[in-house]
Amino acid sequence: MYTQIGEKVYQNYEKEGKANNDLLEFCDQIKQANDKIVELQDKLLEISGKKVCVSCQKEIEADVQFCPHCGGKQD
């Protein structure tokens, strides 16, 4: 239940950009950690020659024009 309460507080923070003053620092730290995770995932994709499909969000080769999973046209 503690975990669920924390998730609800953070979801509210993401949606509205605010939280109780005593929780704001924790929410900011979580956001920074999540941003870093996304940055590192993007670097891993780049290094491995892959990207994420704009339609189905599956990992695909960086040089394809159409996703082999869903057929979605890539940018």
N, CA, C and O atoms as a CHARMM CRD file, in Angstrom:
* protein
*
  300
    1    1 MET  N      0.82600  -1.19100   0.00000 PROA 1      0.00000
    2    1 MET  CA     0.00000   0.00000   0.00000 PROA 1      0.00000
    3    1 MET  C      0.87000   1.25600   0.00000 PROA 1      0.00000
    4    1 MET  O      0.52400   2.25600  -0.62800 PROA 1      0.00000
    5    2 TYR  N      2.00800   1.20000   0.71000 PROA 2      0.00000
    6    2 TYR  CA     2.91600   2.34500   0.71800 PROA 2      0.00000
    7    2 TYR  C      3.39100   2.66700  -0.69500 PROA 2      0.00000
    8    2 TYR  O      3.45300   3.82700  -1.10300 PROA 2      0.00000
    9    3 THR  N      3.72300   1.61600  -1.42100 PROA 3      0.00000
   10    3 THR  CA     4.19500   1.79900  -2.79400 PROA 3      0.00000
   11    3 THR  C      3.10100   2.41700  -3.65400 PROA 3      0.00000
   12    3 THR  O      3.37400   3.31900  -4.44600 PROA 3      0.00000
   13    4 GLN  N      1.88800   1.95300  -3.50900 PROA 4      0.00000
   14    4 GLN  CA     0.76800   2.48200  -4.28400 PROA 4      0.00000
   15    4 GLN  C      0.50700   3.94900  -3.96500 PROA 4      0.00000
   16    4 GLN  O      0.19900   4.73600  -4.86100 PROA 4      0.00000
   17    5 ILE  N      0.62900   4.31800  -2.69700 PROA 5      0.00000
   18    5 ILE  CA     0.46300   5.72400  -2.30700 PROA 5      0.00000
   19    5 ILE  C      1.53400   6.56700  -2.97900 PROA 5      0.00000
   20    5 ILE  O      1.24300   7.63200  -3.52300 PROA 5      0.00000
   21    6 GLY  N      2.78000   6.08700  -2.94100 PROA 6      0.00000
   22    6 GLY  CA     3.87300   6.81400  -3.58400 PROA 6      0.00000
   23    6 GLY  C      3.66700   6.96500  -5.07600 PROA 6      0.00000
   24    6 GLY  O      3.93900   8.02700  -5.63600 PROA 6      0.00000
   25    7 GLU  N      3.18900   5.91900  -5.72300 PROA 7      0.00000
   26    7 GLU  CA     2.93000   5.99400  -7.15500 PROA 7      0.00000
   27    7 GLU  C      1.85100   7.02800  -7.46100 PROA 7      0.00000
   28    7 GLU  O      1.98200   7.79300  -8.41600 PROA 7      0.00000
   29    8 LYS  N      0.79700   7.06000  -6.66800 PROA 8      0.00000
   30    8 LYS  CA    -0.27900   8.03900  -6.86600 PROA 8      0.00000
   31    8 LYS  C      0.24100   9.46600  -6.68800 PROA 8      0.00000
   32    8 LYS  O     -0.10600  10.35400  -7.46700 PROA 8      0.00000
   33    9 VAL  N      1.06400   9.68600  -5.67500 PROA 9      0.00000
   34    9 VAL  CA     1.63300  11.01600  -5.43300 PROA 9      0.00000
   35    9 VAL  C      2.47100  11.44100  -6.62800 PROA 9      0.00000
   36    9 VAL  O      2.37000  12.58200  -7.08000 PROA 9      0.00000
   37   10 TYR  N      3.30900  10.52400  -7.15300 PROA 10     0.00000
   38   10 TYR  CA     4.17000  10.87400  -8.27800 PROA 10     0.00000
   39   10 TYR  C      3.36500  11.07800  -9.55900 PROA 10     0.00000
   40   10 TYR  O      3.67700  11.97800 -10.33900 PROA 10     0.00000
   41   11 GLN  N      2.35000  10.27400  -9.79000 PROA 11     0.00000
   42   11 GLN  CA     1.49800  10.46400 -10.96800 PROA 11     0.00000
   43   11 GLN  C      0.83800  11.83700 -10.93300 PROA 11     0.00000
   44   11 GLN  O      0.74200  12.50900 -11.96000 PROA 11     0.00000
   45   12 ASN  N      0.38900  12.24800  -9.76800 PROA 12     0.00000
   46   12 ASN  CA    -0.20100  13.57100  -9.61600 PROA 12     0.00000
   47   12 ASN  C      0.83400  14.65700  -9.88600 PROA 12     0.00000
   48   12 ASN  O      0.52900  15.67400 -10.50900 PROA 12     0.00000
   49   13 TYR  N      2.05600  14.43700  -9.41700 PROA 13     0.00000
   50   13 TYR  CA     3.15600  15.37800  -9.66100 PROA 13     0.00000
   51   13 TYR  C      3.42800  15.50100 -11.15800 PROA 13     0.00000
   52   13 TYR  O      3.59600  16.60900 -11.66700 PROA 13     0.00000
   53   14 GLU  N      3.47400  14.36800 -11.86900 PROA 14     0.00000
   54   14 GLU  CA     3.71600  14.40500 -13.30600 PROA 14     0.00000
   55   14 GLU  C      2.60000  15.13400 -14.03900 PROA 14     0.00000
   56   14 GLU  O      2.86300  15.90300 -14.96300 PROA 14     0.00000
   57   15 LYS  N      1.37200  14.90100 -13.64000 PROA 15     0.00000
   58   15 LYS  CA     0.21900  15.47500 -14.31700 PROA 15     0.00000
   59   15 LYS  C      0.08200  16.97200 -14.03400 PROA 15     0.00000
   60   15 LYS  O     -0.15100  17.75700 -14.95400 PROA 15     0.00000
   61   16 GLU  N      0.22200  17.36600 -12.78400 PROA 16     0.00000
   62   16 GLU  CA    -0.03300  18.74600 -12.38400 PROA 16     0.00000
   63   16 GLU  C      1.22700  19.54500 -12.08800 PROA 16     0.00000
   64   16 GLU  O      1.15900  20.76600 -11.94900 PROA 16     0.00000
   65   17 GLY  N      2.38200  18.87800 -11.98700 PROA 17     0.00000
   66   17 GLY  CA     3.63000  19.56900 -11.72000 PROA 17     0.00000
   67   17 GLY  C      3.78000  20.07800 -10.30700 PROA 17     0.00000
   68   17 GLY  O      4.58600  20.96900 -10.03800 PROA 17     0.00000
   69   18 LYS  N      3.00100  19.50900  -9.40400 PROA 18     0.00000
   70   18 LYS  CA     3.12400  19.96200  -8.01400 PROA 18     0.00000
   71   18 LYS  C      2.87400  18.80700  -7.04900 PROA 18     0.00000
   72   18 LYS  O      2.23600  17.81000  -7.38700 PROA 18     0.00000
   73   19 ALA  N      3.39200  18.97400  -5.84800 PROA 19     0.00000
   74   19 ALA  CA     3.21500  17.99000  -4.78500 PROA 19     0.00000
   75   19 ALA  C      3.33900  18.73000  -3.45900 PROA 19     0.00000
   76   19 ALA  O      3.74800  19.89000  -3.41900 PROA 19     0.00000
   77   20 ASN  N      2.98600  18.05400  -2.38600 PROA 20     0.00000
   78   20 ASN  CA     3.17000  18.65500  -1.06300 PROA 20     0.00000
   79   20 ASN  C      4.63100  19.01300  -0.87900 PROA 20     0.00000
   80   20 ASN  O      5.51200  18.29500  -1.35200 PROA 20     0.00000
   81   21 ASN  N      4.89500  20.11500  -0.19700 PROA 21     0.00000
   82   21 ASN  CA     6.26600  20.59800  -0.03100 PROA 21     0.00000
   83   21 ASN  C      7.20900  19.53300   0.51600 PROA 21     0.00000
   84   21 ASN  O      8.36500  19.46600   0.09900 PROA 21     0.00000
   85   22 ASP  N      6.74200  18.70800   1.43200 PROA 22     0.00000
   86   22 ASP  CA     7.61600  17.68700   2.00500 PROA 22     0.00000
   87   22 ASP  C      7.87700  16.52900   1.04100 PROA 22     0.00000
   88   22 ASP  O      8.76400  15.71200   1.29000 PROA 22     0.00000
   89   23 LEU  N      7.12200  16.44700  -0.04800 PROA 23     0.00000
   90   23 LEU  CA     7.31300  15.38600  -1.03800 PROA 23     0.00000
   91   23 LEU  C      7.91800  15.89500  -2.33400 PROA 23     0.00000
   92   23 LEU  O      8.35600  15.10100  -3.16600 PROA 23     0.00000
   93   24 LEU  N      7.94900  17.18200  -2.51100 PROA 24     0.00000
   94   24 LEU  CA     8.40700  17.77600  -3.76000 PROA 24     0.00000
   95   24 LEU  C      9.83800  17.36400  -4.10000 PROA 24     0.00000
   96   24 LEU  O     10.13200  17.05000  -5.25300 PROA 24     0.00000
   97   25 GLU  N     10.71900  17.36300  -3.12000 PROA 25     0.00000
   98   25 GLU  CA    12.11500  16.99100  -3.36500 PROA 25     0.00000
   99   25 GLU  C     12.21700  15.55200  -3.86300 PROA 25     0.00000
  100   25 GLU  O     12.99000  15.26400  -4.77600 PROA 25     0.00000
  101   26 PHE  N     11.44200  14.65000  -3.26800 PROA 26     0.00000
  102   26 PHE  CA    11.45600  13.25600  -3.70800 PROA 26     0.00000
  103   26 PHE  C     10.93600  13.13900  -5.13300 PROA 26     0.00000
  104   26 PHE  O     11.50600  12.40400  -5.93900 PROA 26     0.00000
  105   27 CYS  N      9.86800  13.85000  -5.45200 PROA 27     0.00000
  106   27 CYS  CA     9.31400  13.81300  -6.80500 PROA 27     0.00000
  107   27 CYS  C     10.31600  14.35900  -7.81700 PROA 27     0.00000
  108   27 CYS  O     10.45800  13.80400  -8.90700 PROA 27     0.00000
  109   28 ASP  N     11.00400  15.42800  -7.47200 PROA 28     0.00000
  110   28 ASP  CA    12.02700  15.98600  -8.35700 PROA 28     0.00000
  111   28 ASP  C     13.14800  14.98000  -8.60000 PROA 28     0.00000
  112   28 ASP  O     13.63100  14.84600  -9.72500 PROA 28     0.00000
  113   29 GLN  N     13.55900  14.27900  -7.55700 PROA 29     0.00000
  114   29 GLN  CA    14.62200  13.27200  -7.69300 PROA 29     0.00000
  115   29 GLN  C     14.17900  12.11500  -8.58600 PROA 29     0.00000
  116   29 GLN  O     14.96300  11.61300  -9.39200 PROA 29     0.00000
  117   30 ILE  N     12.93100  11.69600  -8.44100 PROA 30     0.00000
  118   30 ILE  CA    12.41000  10.62500  -9.28900 PROA 30     0.00000
  119   30 ILE  C     12.37800  11.08100 -10.73400 PROA 30     0.00000
  120   30 ILE  O     12.75400  10.32000 -11.62500 PROA 30     0.00000
  121   31 LYS  N     11.93700  12.30600 -10.98600 PROA 31     0.00000
  122   31 LYS  CA    11.88100  12.83300 -12.35300 PROA 31     0.00000
  123   31 LYS  C     13.27600  12.88500 -12.96600 PROA 31     0.00000
  124   31 LYS  O     13.45700  12.50100 -14.12200 PROA 31     0.00000
  125   32 GLN  N     14.25400  13.35000 -12.21500 PROA 32     0.00000
  126   32 GLN  CA    15.63000  13.40700 -12.71200 PROA 32     0.00000
  127   32 GLN  C     16.14800  12.00500 -13.03400 PROA 32     0.00000
  128   32 GLN  O     16.80600  11.80300 -14.05400 PROA 32     0.00000
  129   33 ALA  N     15.85100  11.04500 -12.16800 PROA 33     0.00000
  130   33 ALA  CA    16.29200   9.66500 -12.40700 PROA 33     0.00000
  131   33 ALA  C     15.61100   9.09900 -13.65300 PROA 33     0.00000
  132   33 ALA  O     16.26100   8.44400 -14.46800 PROA 33     0.00000
  133   34 ASN  N     14.32500   9.34300 -13.80700 PROA 34     0.00000
  134   34 ASN  CA    13.60600   8.85900 -14.99600 PROA 34     0.00000
  135   34 ASN  C     14.14300   9.50000 -16.26400 PROA 34     0.00000
  136   34 ASN  O     14.28600   8.82700 -17.28400 PROA 34     0.00000
  137   35 ASP  N     14.44000  10.79200 -16.21500 PROA 35     0.00000
  138   35 ASP  CA    15.01700  11.48300 -17.37300 PROA 35     0.00000
  139   35 ASP  C     16.36500  10.88000 -17.75100 PROA 35     0.00000
  140   35 ASP  O     16.66200  10.71200 -18.93400 PROA 35     0.00000
  141   36 LYS  N     17.17900  10.55600 -16.75200 PROA 36     0.00000
  142   36 LYS  CA    18.49100   9.95000 -16.99900 PROA 36     0.00000
  143   36 LYS  C     18.33500   8.55700 -17.61300 PROA 36     0.00000
  144   36 LYS  O     19.09700   8.18400 -18.50500 PROA 36     0.00000
  145   37 ILE  N     17.36000   7.79800 -17.14300 PROA 37     0.00000
  146   37 ILE  CA    17.10900   6.46800 -17.69400 PROA 37     0.00000
  147   37 ILE  C     16.75000   6.56700 -19.17200 PROA 37     0.00000
  148   37 ILE  O     17.26800   5.80300 -19.98600 PROA 37     0.00000
  149   38 VAL  N     15.87300   7.49400 -19.52400 PROA 38     0.00000
  150   38 VAL  CA    15.48300   7.68900 -20.92600 PROA 38     0.00000
  151   38 VAL  C     16.69400   8.08100 -21.76300 PROA 38     0.00000
  152   38 VAL  O     16.88100   7.57700 -22.87100 PROA 38     0.00000
  153   39 GLU  N     17.51400   8.98100 -21.23100 PROA 39     0.00000
  154   39 GLU  CA    18.72500   9.41400 -21.94700 PROA 39     0.00000
  155   39 GLU  C     19.65600   8.23000 -22.20600 PROA 39     0.00000
  156   39 GLU  O     20.17900   8.08500 -23.31100 PROA 39     0.00000
  157   40 LEU  N     19.86600   7.38600 -21.20200 PROA 40     0.00000
  158   40 LEU  CA    20.74600   6.24000 -21.35400 PROA 40     0.00000
  159   40 LEU  C     20.15600   5.18900 -22.29800 PROA 40     0.00000
  160   40 LEU  O     20.88900   4.55700 -23.06000 PROA 40     0.00000
  161   41 GLN  N     18.84600   5.00400 -22.24900 PROA 41     0.00000
  162   41 GLN  CA    18.20400   4.07300 -23.18100 PROA 41     0.00000
  163   41 GLN  C     18.36900   4.54900 -24.61800 PROA 41     0.00000
  164   41 GLN  O     18.61600   3.74300 -25.51500 PROA 41     0.00000
  165   42 ASP  N     18.23500   5.85500 -24.84100 PROA 42     0.00000
  166   42 ASP  CA    18.43900   6.41400 -26.18200 PROA 42     0.00000
  167   42 ASP  C     19.86700   6.19100 -26.66100 PROA 42     0.00000
  168   42 ASP  O     20.09000   5.86900 -27.82800 PROA 42     0.00000
  169   43 LYS  N     20.83800   6.36300 -25.76100 PROA 43     0.00000
  170   43 LYS  CA    22.23500   6.13200 -26.12800 PROA 43     0.00000
  171   43 LYS  C     22.47900   4.66900 -26.48100 PROA 43     0.00000
  172   43 LYS  O     23.19200   4.36700 -27.43700 PROA 43     0.00000
  173   44 LEU  N     21.88900   3.76500 -25.70900 PROA 44     0.00000
  174   44 LEU  CA    22.03500   2.33700 -25.99300 PROA 44     0.00000
  175   44 LEU  C     21.46500   1.98700 -27.36600 PROA 44     0.00000
  176   44 LEU  O     22.07000   1.22300 -28.11700 PROA 44     0.00000
  177   45 LEU  N     20.30500   2.54500 -27.68900 PROA 45     0.00000
  178   45 LEU  CA    19.71700   2.29900 -29.00500 PROA 45     0.00000
  179   45 LEU  C     20.64500   2.80300 -30.10400 PROA 45     0.00000
  180   45 LEU  O     20.88200   2.11400 -31.09500 PROA 45     0.00000
  181   46 GLU  N     21.16600   4.00900 -29.91700 PROA 46     0.00000
  182   46 GLU  CA    22.05300   4.60800 -30.91500 PROA 46     0.00000
  183   46 GLU  C     23.30600   3.75400 -31.11200 PROA 46     0.00000
  184   46 GLU  O     23.71700   3.49700 -32.24400 PROA 46     0.00000
  185   47 ILE  N     23.90400   3.32100 -30.01900 PROA 47     0.00000
  186   47 ILE  CA    25.12200   2.50800 -30.07800 PROA 47     0.00000
  187   47 ILE  C     24.85500   1.17700 -30.77900 PROA 47     0.00000
  188   47 ILE  O     25.69800   0.67900 -31.52400 PROA 47     0.00000
  189   48 SER  N     23.68200   0.60900 -30.53600 PROA 48     0.00000
  190   48 SER  CA    23.36200  -0.69700 -31.11100 PROA 48     0.00000
  191   48 SER  C     22.77200  -0.59900 -32.51900 PROA 48     0.00000
  192   48 SER  O     22.44500  -1.62000 -33.12400 PROA 48     0.00000
  193   49 GLY  N     22.63500   0.62400 -33.04500 PROA 49     0.00000
  194   49 GLY  CA    22.10500   0.79700 -34.39700 PROA 49     0.00000
  195   49 GLY  C     20.61700   0.53700 -34.48200 PROA 49     0.00000
  196   49 GLY  O     20.11900   0.06700 -35.50500 PROA 49     0.00000
  197   50 LYS  N     19.91300   0.84000 -33.41700 PROA 50     0.00000
  198   50 LYS  CA    18.47200   0.59400 -33.37400 PROA 50     0.00000
  199   50 LYS  C     17.72700   1.88300 -33.03600 PROA 50     0.00000
  200   50 LYS  O     18.33000   2.89300 -32.67500 PROA 50     0.00000
  201   51 LYS  N     16.40200   1.82200 -33.16300 PROA 51     0.00000
  202   51 LYS  CA    15.51200   2.91500 -32.76900 PROA 51     0.00000
  203   51 LYS  C     14.19900   2.29200 -32.33700 PROA 51     0.00000
  204   51 LYS  O     14.02100   1.07700 -32.41800 PROA 51     0.00000
  205   52 VAL  N     13.28400   3.12500 -31.88200 PROA 52     0.00000
  206   52 VAL  CA    11.97500   2.66000 -31.45400 PROA 52     0.00000
  207   52 VAL  C     10.96300   3.05200 -32.52000 PROA 52     0.00000
  208   52 VAL  O     10.95200   4.19400 -32.97900 PROA 52     0.00000
  209   53 CYS  N     10.12000   2.11500 -32.91300 PROA 53     0.00000
  210   53 CYS  CA     9.09100   2.37600 -33.91900 PROA 53     0.00000
  211   53 CYS  C      8.15400   3.47000 -33.42200 PROA 53     0.00000
  212   53 CYS  O      7.71700   3.45100 -32.27100 PROA 53     0.00000
  213   54 VAL  N      7.85200   4.42100 -34.29600 PROA 54     0.00000
  214   54 VAL  CA     6.97700   5.53100 -33.91700 PROA 54     0.00000
  215   54 VAL  C      5.53100   5.08500 -33.75200 PROA 54     0.00000
  216   54 VAL  O      4.73400   5.79000 -33.13400 PROA 54     0.00000
  217   55 SER  N      5.18100   3.91900 -34.30000 PROA 55     0.00000
  218   55 SER  CA     3.80100   3.43400 -34.19800 PROA 55     0.00000
  219   55 SER  C      3.59500   2.45300 -33.04900 PROA 55     0.00000
  220   55 SER  O      2.71500   2.65100 -32.21100 PROA 55     0.00000
  221   56 CYS  N      4.40400   1.39700 -33.01000 PROA 56     0.00000
  222   56 CYS  CA     4.17200   0.34000 -32.01400 PROA 56     0.00000
  223   56 CYS  C      5.15200   0.35900 -30.84200 PROA 56     0.00000
  224   56 CYS  O      5.00000  -0.40100 -29.88600 PROA 56     0.00000
  225   57 GLN  N      6.15500   1.22800 -30.92300 PROA 57     0.00000
  226   57 GLN  CA     7.13200   1.39400 -29.84600 PROA 57     0.00000
  227   57 GLN  C      8.06200   0.20100 -29.64800 PROA 57     0.00000
  228   57 GLN  O      8.72500   0.10300 -28.61500 PROA 57     0.00000
  229   58 LYS  N      8.12100  -0.71400 -30.62900 PROA 58     0.00000
  230   58 LYS  CA     9.05000  -1.84100 -30.53100 PROA 58     0.00000
  231   58 LYS  C     10.41200  -1.42200 -31.07500 PROA 58     0.00000
  232   58 LYS  O     10.52100  -0.52300 -31.90900 PROA 58     0.00000
  233   59 GLU  N     11.43800  -2.09100 -30.58300 PROA 59     0.00000
  234   59 GLU  CA    12.81000  -1.81500 -31.02200 PROA 59     0.00000
  235   59 GLU  C     13.02200  -2.39300 -32.42200 PROA 59     0.00000
  236   59 GLU  O     12.71200  -3.55600 -32.68300 PROA 59     0.00000
  237   60 ILE  N     13.55800  -1.55300 -33.31900 PROA 60     0.00000
  238   60 ILE  CA    13.79600  -1.96600 -34.70400 PROA 60     0.00000
  239   60 ILE  C     15.14600  -1.43700 -35.16600 PROA 60     0.00000
  240   60 ILE  O     15.74700  -0.59200 -34.50200 PROA 60     0.00000
  241   61 GLU  N     15.61900  -1.93100 -36.29600 PROA 61     0.00000
  242   61 GLU  CA    16.87300  -1.44100 -36.86000 PROA 61     0.00000
  243   61 GLU  C     16.71500   0.02900 -37.25800 PROA 61     0.00000
  244   61 GLU  O     15.65400   0.43700 -37.73100 PROA 61     0.00000
  245   62 ALA  N     17.76300   0.81300 -37.06500 PROA 62     0.00000
  246   62 ALA  CA    17.69700   2.26100 -37.28300 PROA 62     0.00000
  247   62 ALA  C     17.49700   2.64600 -38.73800 PROA 62     0.00000
  248   62 ALA  O     16.97200   3.72400 -39.01800 PROA 62     0.00000
  249   63 ASP  N     17.90100   1.79200 -39.67300 PROA 63     0.00000
  250   63 ASP  CA    17.85100   2.17600 -41.07300 PROA 63     0.00000
  251   63 ASP  C     16.59100   1.72100 -41.81900 PROA 63     0.00000
  252   63 ASP  O     16.48800   1.93800 -43.02600 PROA 63     0.00000
  253   64 VAL  N     15.63800   1.09900 -41.13200 PROA 64     0.00000
  254   64 VAL  CA    14.42300   0.65500 -41.81400 PROA 64     0.00000
  255   64 VAL  C     13.44400   1.81200 -42.00000 PROA 64     0.00000
  256   64 VAL  O     13.37400   2.72300 -41.17500 PROA 64     0.00000
  257   65 GLN  N     12.69700   1.75900 -43.08900 PROA 65     0.00000
  258   65 GLN  CA    11.70000   2.79900 -43.35800 PROA 65     0.00000
  259   65 GLN  C     10.30900   2.37500 -42.92400 PROA 65     0.00000
  260   65 GLN  O      9.43300   3.21400 -42.71300 PROA 65     0.00000
  261   66 PHE  N     10.10300   1.04900 -42.78700 PROA 66     0.00000
  262   66 PHE  CA     8.82900   0.51800 -42.32300 PROA 66     0.00000
  263   66 PHE  C      9.09300  -0.51500 -41.23600 PROA 66     0.00000
  264   66 PHE  O      9.98900  -1.34900 -41.36900 PROA 66     0.00000
  265   67 CYS  N      8.32600  -0.46000 -40.18200 PROA 67     0.00000
  266   67 CYS  CA     8.50000  -1.36800 -39.04900 PROA 67     0.00000
  267   67 CYS  C      8.16800  -2.80200 -39.47100 PROA 67     0.00000
  268   67 CYS  O      7.11500  -3.04100 -40.06200 PROA 67     0.00000
  269   68 PRO  N      9.06000  -3.76200 -39.17000 PROA 68     0.00000
  270   68 PRO  CA     8.77400  -5.15700 -39.50800 PROA 68     0.00000
  271   68 PRO  C      7.68700  -5.77700 -38.61900 PROA 68     0.00000
  272   68 PRO  O      7.16900  -6.84700 -38.93800 PROA 68     0.00000
  273   69 HSD  N      7.33800  -5.11500 -37.50900 PROA 69     0.00000
  274   69 HSD  CA     6.32600  -5.63600 -36.59100 PROA 69     0.00000
  275   69 HSD  C      4.92400  -5.16300 -36.94500 PROA 69     0.00000
  276   69 HSD  O      3.98200  -5.95500 -36.96600 PROA 69     0.00000
  277   70 CYS  N      4.78700  -3.86200 -37.22500 PROA 70     0.00000
  278   70 CYS  CA     3.44700  -3.29400 -37.44700 PROA 70     0.00000
  279   70 CYS  C      3.28500  -2.67800 -38.84600 PROA 70     0.00000
  280   70 CYS  O      2.17100  -2.35300 -39.25800 PROA 70     0.00000
  281   71 GLY  N      4.38800  -2.52200 -39.56200 PROA 71     0.00000
  282   71 GLY  CA     4.32600  -1.92700 -40.90200 PROA 71     0.00000
  283   71 GLY  C      4.29300  -0.42200 -40.91300 PROA 71     0.00000
  284   71 GLY  O      4.18200   0.18600 -41.97700 PROA 71     0.00000
  285   72 GLY  N      4.38700   0.19800 -39.74200 PROA 72     0.00000
  286   72 GLY  CA     4.32800   1.65500 -39.64200 PROA 72     0.00000
  287   72 GLY  C      5.50600   2.34500 -40.33700 PROA 72     0.00000
  288   72 GLY  O      6.65300   1.91900 -40.20600 PROA 72     0.00000
  289   73 LYS  N      5.20500   3.40800 -41.07300 PROA 73     0.00000
  290   73 LYS  CA     6.24600   4.18900 -41.75000 PROA 73     0.00000
  291   73 LYS  C      7.03400   4.96400 -40.69400 PROA 73     0.00000
  292   73 LYS  O      6.46600   5.55400 -39.77500 PROA 73     0.00000
  293   74 GLN  N      8.34400   4.94300 -40.85300 PROA 74     0.00000
  294   74 GLN  CA     9.23800   5.62400 -39.91800 PROA 74     0.00000
  295   74 GLN  C      9.62000   7.00600 -40.44500 PROA 74     0.00000
  296   74 GLN  O      9.66100   7.22600 -41.65600 PROA 74     0.00000
  297   75 ASP  N      9.89400   7.91700 -39.54600 PROA 75     0.00000
  298   75 ASP  CA    10.28000   9.28700 -39.92500 PROA 75     0.00000
  299   75 ASP  C     11.66500   9.34800 -40.50300 PROA 75     0.00000
  300   75 ASP  O     12.13500  10.42500 -40.86900 PROA 75     0.00000
